[in-house]
Amino acid sequence: MKGYLFSILIASMLTASGITSALGNSDCDEPMPELFERVSPSVVSISALTLDPFKISNRVSIAVGSGFIINQEGLVLTNCHVVFGR
């Protein structure tokens, strides 16, 4: 399941960044270093700390992961396990 979600994340990232049109076009001549430089600023690190007031022990949960910015307003797309810790 994690591999499937990762594949969706990568496909979404490529679509959001406009790379899919370049991948489908055999005339694409952008070298990998330049491609990386162009899209890497959209990758973000996510960390969250939650406190469950109804638990006596193990009240604190930490979620970490990554995502990427998909629009001008700063909306971030990430995997479900980052948000829900599963």
DSSP file (Angstrom, degrees, kcal/mol; ACC not computed):
  #  RESIDUE AA STRUCTURE BP1 BP2  ACC     N-H-->O    O-->H-N    N-H-->O    O-->H-N    TCO  KAPPA ALPHA  PHI   PSI    X-CA   Y-CA   Z-CA
    1    1 A M     >        0   0    0      0, 0.0     4,-2.4     0, 0.0     5,-0.2   0.000 360.0 360.0 360.0 -40.8    0.0    0.0    0.0
    2    2 A K  H  >  +     0   0    0      1,-0.2     4,-2.5     2,-0.2     5,-0.2   0.898 360.0  52.0 -62.9 -39.1    2.8    2.4    0.8
    3    3 A G  H  > S+     0   0    0      2,-0.2     4,-2.1     1,-0.2    -1,-0.2   0.884 109.3  50.3 -62.9 -38.3    4.4    1.8   -2.6
    4    4 A Y  H  > S+     0   0    0      2,-0.2     4,-2.0     1,-0.2    -2,-0.2   0.931 111.6  47.0 -64.4 -46.6    1.1    2.6   -4.3
    5    5 A L  H  X S+     0   0    0     -4,-2.4     4,-2.4     1,-0.2    -2,-0.2   0.880 110.9  52.5 -64.0 -37.7    0.7    5.8   -2.3
    6    6 A F  H  X S+     0   0    0     -4,-2.5     4,-2.6     2,-0.2    -1,-0.2   0.901 107.7  51.8 -64.1 -40.0    4.3    6.8   -3.1
    7    7 A S  H  X S+     0   0    0     -4,-2.1     4,-2.6     1,-0.2    -2,-0.2   0.895 109.5  49.3 -63.0 -39.8    3.6    6.2   -6.8
    8    8 A I  H  X S+     0   0    0     -4,-2.0     4,-2.7     2,-0.2    -1,-0.2   0.910 110.4  51.5 -65.1 -41.3    0.5    8.4   -6.6
    9    9 A L  H  X S+     0   0    0     -4,-2.4     4,-2.6     2,-0.2    -2,-0.2   0.933 112.1  45.4 -60.6 -46.7    2.6   11.1   -4.9
   10   10 A I  H  X S+     0   0    0     -4,-2.6     4,-2.6     2,-0.2     5,-0.2   0.923 113.8  48.7 -64.1 -44.6    5.3   11.0   -7.6
   11   11 A A  H  X S+     0   0    0     -4,-2.6     4,-2.2     1,-0.2    -1,-0.2   0.902 113.3  48.0 -62.6 -40.5    2.7   11.0  -10.4
   12   12 A S  H  X S+     0   0    0     -4,-2.7     4,-3.1     2,-0.2    -1,-0.2   0.903 111.2  50.7 -65.9 -40.9    0.9   14.0   -8.8
   13   13 A M  H  X S+     0   0    0     -4,-2.6     4,-2.1    -5,-0.2     6,-0.3   0.915 111.3  47.8 -63.9 -42.7    4.2   15.8   -8.3
   14   14 A L  H  X>S+     0   0    0     -4,-2.6     5,-1.9     2,-0.2     6,-1.1   0.905 114.5  46.2 -65.1 -40.8    5.2   15.3  -11.9
   15   15 A T  H ><5S+     0   0    0     -4,-2.2     3,-0.9    -5,-0.2    -2,-0.2   0.933 112.9  49.3 -66.7 -45.4    1.8   16.5  -13.1
   16   16 A A  H 3<5S+     0   0    0     -4,-3.1    -2,-0.2     1,-0.3    -1,-0.2   0.844 113.7  46.1 -64.0 -33.5    1.7   19.5  -10.8
   17   17 A S  H 3<5S-     0   0    0     -4,-2.1    -1,-0.3    -5,-0.2    -2,-0.2   0.520 112.4-117.5 -89.0  -4.0    5.2   20.6  -11.9
   18   18 A G  T <X5S+     0   0    0     -3,-0.9     4,-0.7    -4,-0.6     3,-0.3   0.629  77.6 125.5  81.9  12.3    4.5   20.1  -15.6
   19   19 A I  H  >< +     0   0    0     -5,-1.9     4,-2.5    -6,-0.3     3,-0.4   0.791  57.0  71.7 -76.2 -26.8    7.1   17.4  -16.0
   20   20 A T  H  > S+     0   0    0     -6,-1.1     4,-2.1     1,-0.3    -1,-0.2   0.874  95.5  52.4 -60.2 -36.0    4.7   14.8  -17.5
   21   21 A S  H  > S+     0   0    0     -3,-0.3     4,-0.5    -7,-0.2    -1,-0.3   0.878 111.0  48.0 -67.0 -33.3    4.5   16.8  -20.7
   22   22 A A  H  < S+     0   0    0     -4,-0.7     3,-0.5    -3,-0.4     6,-0.4   0.872 110.5  51.3 -71.5 -36.5    8.3   16.8  -20.9
   23   23 A L  H  < S+     0   0    0     -4,-2.5    -2,-0.2     1,-0.2    -1,-0.2   0.863 110.9  48.0 -68.8 -34.6    8.4   13.0  -20.2
   24   24 A G  H  < S+     0   0    0     -4,-2.1     2,-0.6    -5,-0.2    -1,-0.2   0.579  98.7  81.1 -81.3  -8.4    6.0   12.2  -22.9
   25   25 A N    ><  -     0   0    0     -4,-0.5     3,-1.5    -3,-0.5    -1,-0.0  -0.873  64.0-159.1-103.7 118.5    7.8   14.4  -25.4
   26   26 A S  T 3  S+     0   0    0     -2,-0.6    -1,-0.1     1,-0.3    -4,-0.1   0.614  89.7  68.7 -71.0 -10.3   10.8   12.8  -27.0
   27   27 A D  T 3   +     0   0    0      2,-0.0     2,-0.3    -3,-0.0    -1,-0.3   0.423  68.8 123.0 -86.7   1.6   12.1   16.3  -27.9
   28   28 A C    <   +     0   0    0     -3,-1.5    -6,-0.0    -6,-0.4     0, 0.0  -0.478  28.3 168.0 -67.3 123.6   12.8   17.1  -24.2
   29   29 A D        +     0   0    0     -2,-0.3    -1,-0.1     2,-0.1    -3,-0.0   0.142  25.1 132.2-124.3  19.7   16.4   18.0  -23.9
   30   30 A E        -     0   0    0     -8,-0.1    -2,-0.0     1,-0.1     5,-0.0  -0.623  57.3-126.8 -74.6 119.6   16.4   19.4  -20.3
   31   31 A P     >  -     0   0    0      0, 0.0     4,-2.2     0, 0.0     3,-0.4  -0.309  19.0-113.2 -65.6 151.1   19.4   17.9  -18.4
   32   32 A M  H  > S+     0   0    0      1,-0.2     4,-2.8     2,-0.2     5,-0.2   0.860 113.5  55.2 -56.6 -42.2   18.6   16.2  -15.1
   33   33 A P  H  > S+     0   0    0      0, 0.0     4,-2.2     0, 0.0    -1,-0.2   0.908 111.0  45.1 -60.3 -39.6   20.6   18.7  -13.0
   34   34 A E  H  > S+     0   0    0     -3,-0.4     4,-1.9     2,-0.2    -2,-0.2   0.882 112.1  52.1 -70.2 -37.2   18.6   21.6  -14.4
   35   35 A L  H  X S+     0   0    0     -4,-2.2     4,-2.1     2,-0.2     5,-0.3   0.929 110.5  48.5 -61.9 -45.5   15.3   19.7  -14.0
   36   36 A F  H  X S+     0   0    0     -4,-2.8     4,-2.6     1,-0.2    -2,-0.2   0.924 110.2  51.1 -60.1 -46.0   16.2   19.1  -10.4
   37   37 A E  H  < S+     0   0    0     -4,-2.2    -1,-0.2    -5,-0.2    -2,-0.2   0.851 111.2  49.9 -60.9 -34.3   17.1   22.8   -9.8
   38   38 A R  H  < S+     0   0    0     -4,-1.9    -1,-0.2     1,-0.1    -2,-0.2   0.899 122.0  27.8 -73.8 -41.0   13.8   23.8  -11.3
   39   39 A V  H >< S+     0   0    0     -4,-2.1     3,-1.7     1,-0.1     4,-0.3   0.692  99.1  81.3 -99.0 -19.5   11.4   21.5   -9.3
   40   40 A S  G >< S+     0   0    0     -4,-2.6     3,-1.8     1,-0.3    -1,-0.1   0.783  79.0  69.0 -63.7 -27.8   13.3   21.0   -6.0
   41   41 A P  G 3  S+     0   0    0      0, 0.0    -1,-0.3     0, 0.0    -2,-0.1   0.722  93.2  61.4 -62.6 -16.1   12.2   24.3   -4.4
   42   42 A S  G <  S+     0   0    0     -3,-1.7    27,-2.7    26,-0.1     2,-0.3   0.591  81.7  99.2 -84.6  -9.1    8.7   22.9   -4.2
   43   43 A V  E <   -A   68   0A   0     -3,-1.8     2,-0.3    -4,-0.3    25,-0.3  -0.633  55.1-174.3 -81.7 133.0    9.7   20.0   -1.9
   44   44 A V  E     -A   67   0A   0     23,-2.4    23,-1.9    -2,-0.3     2,-0.4  -0.890  23.8-129.0-126.8 156.2    8.9   20.6    1.7
   45   45 A S  E     -A   66   0A   0     -2,-0.3     2,-0.4    21,-0.2    21,-0.2  -0.878  25.5-159.6-101.6 136.6    9.6   18.8    5.0
   46   46 A I  E     +A   65   0A   0     19,-2.8    19,-2.2    -2,-0.4     2,-0.3  -0.959  15.5 169.3-121.6 132.5    6.6   18.3    7.3
   47   47 A S  E     +A   64   0A   0     -2,-0.4     2,-0.3    17,-0.2    17,-0.2  -0.995   5.9 179.9-140.7 139.8    6.6   17.6   11.0
   48   48 A A  E     -A   63   0A   0     15,-2.6    15,-2.5    -2,-0.3     2,-0.4  -0.992  13.7-159.2-140.8 145.7    3.6   17.7   13.4
   49   49 A L  E     -A   62   0A   0     -2,-0.3     2,-0.3    13,-0.2    13,-0.2  -0.994  14.8-174.1-125.8 126.8    3.2   17.1   17.1
   50   50 A T  E     -A   61   0A   0     11,-2.6    11,-2.3    -2,-0.4     2,-0.5  -0.910  12.2-153.6-123.1 151.6   -0.2   16.1   18.5
   51   51 A L  E     -A   60   0A   0     -2,-0.3     9,-0.2     9,-0.2     8,-0.1  -0.989   5.2-154.1-125.5 123.6   -1.4   15.7   22.1
   52   52 A D    >   -     0   0    0      7,-2.5     3,-1.3    -2,-0.5    -2,-0.0  -0.859   4.5-166.9 -97.9 106.7   -4.4   13.4   22.9
   53   53 A P  T 3  S+     0   0    0      0, 0.0    -1,-0.1     0, 0.0     6,-0.1   0.601  82.5  62.7 -70.9  -9.4   -5.9   14.7   26.2
   54   54 A F  T 3  S+     0   0    0      5,-0.1     2,-0.3    -3,-0.0     5,-0.0   0.513  88.0  82.7 -94.7  -5.4   -7.9   11.6   26.7
   55   55 A K    <   -     0   0    0     -3,-1.3     4,-0.1     1,-0.1     3,-0.1  -0.753  59.6-158.0 -98.8 146.6   -5.0    9.2   27.0
   56   56 A I  S    S+     0   0    0     -2,-0.3     2,-0.3     1,-0.2     3,-0.2   0.843  82.3  22.4 -87.3 -39.3   -3.1    8.6   30.2
   57   57 A S  S    S+     0   0    0      1,-0.2    -1,-0.2     2,-0.1     0, 0.0  -0.852 119.8  26.8-124.4 163.6    0.1    7.3   28.5
   58   58 A N  S    S+     0   0    0     -2,-0.3    -1,-0.2     1,-0.1    -2,-0.1   0.906  70.7 152.2  53.6  45.2    1.5    7.7   25.0
   59   59 A R        +     0   0    0     -3,-0.2    -7,-2.5    -4,-0.1     2,-0.5   0.738  47.7  73.8 -77.4 -23.7   -0.4   11.0   24.7
   60   60 A V  E     -A   51   0A   0     -9,-0.2     2,-0.4   -11,-0.0    -9,-0.2  -0.789  59.2-174.7-100.3 132.0    2.1   12.6   22.3
   61   61 A S  E     -A   50   0A   0    -11,-2.3   -11,-2.6    -2,-0.5     2,-0.4  -0.962   7.4-158.2-122.1 142.2    2.3   11.5   18.6
   62   62 A I  E     -A   49   0A   0     -2,-0.4     2,-0.4   -13,-0.2   -13,-0.2  -0.974   5.9-171.6-121.7 132.8    4.8   12.7   16.1
   63   63 A A  E     +A   48   0A   0    -15,-2.5   -15,-2.6    -2,-0.4     2,-0.3  -0.988   8.8 174.4-123.0 132.2    4.3   12.7   12.4
   64   64 A V  E     +A   47   0A   0     -2,-0.4     2,-0.3   -17,-0.2   -17,-0.2  -0.963  17.9 112.9-133.6 152.7    7.1   13.5    9.9
   65   65 A G  E     -A   46   0A   0    -19,-2.2   -19,-2.8    -2,-0.3     2,-0.3  -0.968  48.4 -94.5 176.5-161.8    7.3   13.3    6.2
   66   66 A S  E     +A   45   0A   0     -2,-0.3    13,-0.6   -21,-0.2     2,-0.3  -0.903  31.2 162.5-138.4 167.2    7.6   15.3    3.0
   67   67 A G  E     -AB  44  78A   0    -23,-1.9   -23,-2.4    -2,-0.3     2,-0.3  -0.861  27.3-115.9-161.3-167.0    5.4   16.8    0.4
   68   68 A F  E     -AB  43  77A   0      9,-1.7     9,-2.5    -2,-0.3     2,-0.3  -0.997  25.2-106.6-150.1 149.4    5.5   19.4   -2.3
   69   69 A I  E     - B   0  76A   0    -27,-2.7     7,-0.2    -2,-0.3     6,-0.1  -0.567  30.7-178.0 -75.6 130.6    3.8   22.8   -3.0
   70   70 A I        +     0   0    0      5,-3.1     2,-0.3    -2,-0.3    -1,-0.1   0.514  58.1  24.4-113.6  -5.6    1.3   22.4   -5.8
   71   71 A N  S >  S-     0   0    0      4,-0.6     3,-1.4     1,-0.0    -1,-0.1  -0.942  82.0 -97.5-150.5 175.6    0.0   26.0   -6.3
   72   72 A Q  T 3  S+     0   0    0     -2,-0.3    -1,-0.0     1,-0.3    -3,-0.0   0.734 116.3  61.8 -67.1 -24.5    0.8   29.7   -5.9
   73   73 A E  T 3  S-     0   0    0      1,-0.0    -1,-0.3     2,-0.0    -4,-0.0   0.570 118.8-106.4 -80.6  -8.3   -1.1   29.9   -2.6
   74   74 A G    <   +     0   0    0     -3,-1.4     2,-0.2     1,-0.2    -2,-0.1   0.638  55.7 168.4  94.7  16.2    1.2   27.3   -1.0
   75   75 A L        -     0   0    0     -6,-0.1    -5,-3.1     1,-0.1    -4,-0.6  -0.445  23.1-148.2 -63.0 131.5   -1.1   24.3   -0.9
   76   76 A V  E     -B   69   0A   0     -7,-0.2     2,-0.5    -2,-0.2    -7,-0.2  -0.885   6.6-153.7-109.6 133.6    1.0   21.2    0.0
   77   77 A L  E     +B   68   0A   0     -9,-2.5    -9,-1.7    -2,-0.4     2,-0.3  -0.906  29.0 152.5-103.6 130.2    0.3   17.7   -1.2
   78   78 A T  E     -B   67   0A   0     -2,-0.5   -11,-0.2   -11,-0.2     2,-0.1  -0.850  44.0 -79.2-144.3 179.2    1.6   14.8    1.0
   79   79 A N    >>  -     0   0    0    -13,-0.6     4,-1.1    -2,-0.3     3,-0.9  -0.467  37.3-115.2 -84.2 157.7    0.8   11.2    1.8
   80   80 A C  H 3> S+     0   0    0      1,-0.2     4,-3.0     2,-0.2     5,-0.4   0.858 112.1  61.7 -59.0 -39.6   -2.0   10.1    4.2
   81   81 A H  H 3> S+     0   0    0      1,-0.2     4,-1.3     2,-0.2    -1,-0.2   0.778 100.2  55.2 -64.6 -24.7    0.5    8.6    6.7
   82   82 A V  H <4 S+     0   0    0     -3,-0.9    -1,-0.2     2,-0.2    -2,-0.2   0.904 115.5  37.3 -71.5 -41.2    2.1   12.0    7.2
   83   83 A V  H  < S+     0   0    0     -4,-1.1    -2,-0.2    -3,-0.3    -3,-0.1   0.909 131.6  26.8 -77.2 -44.1   -1.3   13.6    8.2
   84   84 A F  H  < S-     0   0    0     -4,-3.0    -3,-0.2     0, 0.0    -2,-0.2   0.488  97.1-127.0-103.0  -4.5   -2.8   10.7   10.1
   85   85 A G     <        0   0    0     -4,-1.3    -4,-0.2    -5,-0.4    -3,-0.1   0.817 360.0 360.0  66.8  31.5    0.4    9.0   11.3
   86   86 A R              0   0    0     -6,-0.2    -5,-0.2   -23,-0.0    -4,-0.1   0.399 360.0 360.0-111.6 360.0   -0.6    5.6   10.0
